[in-house]
Amino acid sequence: MKHLSAPKNMTWWIGLILAVLGIIGYFANVPFLSQYPFWFVLASSVLLLIATRFKGL
């Protein structure tokens, strides 16, 4: 098994912002966010998983 690495700060912040947008879209009635809350959270999770797998992201 290869070693995992911490994501860079910018990648972590982008992942956090995507997750927060998904949560806001789920609980609040925001036109664009409320249509795709699952996809925002999924994109956040995939981004952070990829960033921990590959060094330098």
ROGU-409159 format. One record per residue (C-alpha): chain; x, y, z. Coordinates in nm, 4 decimals, decimal comma, always signed. Example, Ala and Ser with C-alpha at 12.3 -4.5 7.8 and 13.67 -1.06 7.14 Angstrom:
BEGIN
@chain = A	X = +1,2300	Y = -0,4500	Z = +0,7800 $
@chain = A	X = +1,3670	Y = -0,1060	Z = +0,7140 $
This chain:
BEGIN
@chain = A	X = +0,0000	Y = +0,0000	Z = +0,0000 $
@chain = A	X = +0,1305	Y = +0,3398	Z = -0,0938 $
@chain = A	X = +0,1651	Y = +0,6159	Z = +0,1569 $
@chain = A	X = -0,1032	Y = +0,8783	Z = +0,1799 $
@chain = A	X = -0,0207	Y = +1,2476	Z = +0,1923 $
@chain = A	X = -0,2060	Y = +1,5477	Z = +0,3235 $
@chain = A	X = -0,3699	Y = +1,7641	Z = +0,0575 $
@chain = A	X = -0,2394	Y = +2,1142	Z = -0,0031 $
@chain = A	X = -0,4173	Y = +2,3984	Z = +0,1729 $
@chain = A	X = -0,5863	Y = +2,5262	Z = -0,1439 $
@chain = A	X = -0,7207	Y = +2,1785	Z = -0,2277 $
@chain = A	X = -0,8480	Y = +2,1348	Z = +0,1260 $
@chain = A	X = -1,0253	Y = +2,4731	Z = +0,1185 $
@chain = A	X = -1,1869	Y = +2,3977	Z = -0,2178 $
@chain = A	X = -1,3101	Y = +2,0653	Z = -0,0805 $
@chain = A	X = -1,4455	Y = +2,2344	Z = +0,2298 $
@chain = A	X = -1,6231	Y = +2,5029	Z = +0,0268 $
@chain = A	X = -1,7840	Y = +2,2411	Z = -0,1982 $
@chain = A	X = -1,9045	Y = +2,0451	Z = +0,1052 $
@chain = A	X = -2,0468	Y = +2,3567	Z = +0,2710 $
@chain = A	X = -2,2232	Y = +2,4560	Z = -0,0514 $
@chain = A	X = -2,3788	Y = +2,1092	Z = -0,0665 $
@chain = A	X = -2,4965	Y = +2,1300	Z = +0,2935 $
@chain = A	X = -2,6406	Y = +2,4778	Z = +0,2388 $
@chain = A	X = -2,8133	Y = +2,3551	Z = -0,0760 $
@chain = A	X = -2,9681	Y = +2,0670	Z = +0,1134 $
@chain = A	X = -3,1032	Y = +2,2675	Z = +0,4067 $
@chain = A	X = -3,1765	Y = +2,6052	Z = +0,2438 $
@chain = A	X = -3,3745	Y = +2,6935	Z = -0,0633 $
@chain = A	X = -3,1009	Y = +2,8460	Z = -0,2800 $
@chain = A	X = -3,1887	Y = +2,8159	Z = -0,6504 $
@chain = A	X = -2,8729	Y = +2,6571	Z = -0,7951 $
@chain = A	X = -2,7411	Y = +2,4928	Z = -0,4798 $
@chain = A	X = -3,0697	Y = +2,3224	Z = -0,3953 $
@chain = A	X = -3,0713	Y = +2,1384	Z = -0,7280 $
@chain = A	X = -2,7358	Y = +1,9637	Z = -0,6790 $
@chain = A	X = -2,6454	Y = +1,9260	Z = -0,3083 $
@chain = A	X = -2,5469	Y = +1,5592	Z = -0,3438 $
@chain = A	X = -2,3105	Y = +1,6380	Z = -0,6306 $
@chain = A	X = -2,1369	Y = +1,9171	Z = -0,4395 $
@chain = A	X = -2,0677	Y = +1,6867	Z = -0,1450 $
@chain = A	X = -1,9633	Y = +1,4023	Z = -0,3751 $
@chain = A	X = -1,7240	Y = +1,6298	Z = -0,5661 $
@chain = A	X = -1,5772	Y = +1,7452	Z = -0,2362 $
@chain = A	X = -1,5235	Y = +1,3893	Z = -0,1172 $
@chain = A	X = -1,3696	Y = +1,2721	Z = -0,4437 $
@chain = A	X = -1,1405	Y = +1,5758	Z = -0,4577 $
@chain = A	X = -1,0118	Y = +1,5145	Z = -0,1063 $
@chain = A	X = -0,9713	Y = +1,1396	Z = -0,1649 $
@chain = A	X = -0,7689	Y = +1,2014	Z = -0,4807 $
@chain = A	X = -0,5633	Y = +1,4703	Z = -0,3094 $
@chain = A	X = -0,4660	Y = +1,2322	Z = -0,0280 $
@chain = A	X = -0,3752	Y = +0,9578	Z = -0,2738 $
@chain = A	X = -0,1513	Y = +1,1636	Z = -0,5035 $
@chain = A	X = +0,1292	Y = +1,3739	Z = -0,3646 $
@chain = A	X = +0,1301	Y = +1,7393	Z = -0,4668 $
@chain = A	X = -0,2442	Y = +1,7968	Z = -0,5015 $
